[in-house]
C-alpha cells in the first residue's frame, strides 16, 4: 500500500443534502434514533439554507442540510468532508493535480475554511481545515 502524500488526513463529517429537510431530520431523529444536537439557519455556507447536526459516539457528525438555490446541484448528494492541515495549500495542491474545484474558499471567520471539489463520477467532497491566506500569495500589482 502506498503512503498518503496528499493533503487529506482524516474525515469526521458527512453532509446529507436532503430533498426534504423536515422529513430528513425526522428520519434521523425518530427512525435512526440519533439526537439532533444543533439546528438552525445556515449563516456561513450559502449553498444551504438550514442545517441539523447529529453527533455519533465516535465524535463524527452527520449534518442534514437543505440546499439553497445556489446549492441546488447538491440536492440528494452525500458529501464526505475531509480534514486537512491547511485548506489554502490543499486547494492549490488539488488544483495542480487536476481536481475540479466547484466553489470559492468559504471562511467561517474563526480561521477555518472549506471548499468543494467534484470527482469525475459526479461525487462532491468538502475539504476543510485551517485557512490562513498567506500574504506572499497575493498579487503584488
Secondary structure as UniProt FT lines:
FT   STRAND          8..18
FT   HELIX           21..26
FT   HELIX           27..31
FT   STRAND          36..41
FT   TURN            46..47
FT   STRAND          48..55
FT   TURN            57..58
FT   STRAND          61..67
FT   TURN            70..71
FT   HELIX           72..74
FT   TURN            75..76
FT   STRAND          78..84
FT   HELIX           87..96
FT   TURN            97..98
FT   STRAND          100..101
FT   STRAND          106..107
FT   STRAND          112..118
FT   TURN            120..121
FT   STRAND          124..130
FT   HELIX           135..137
//
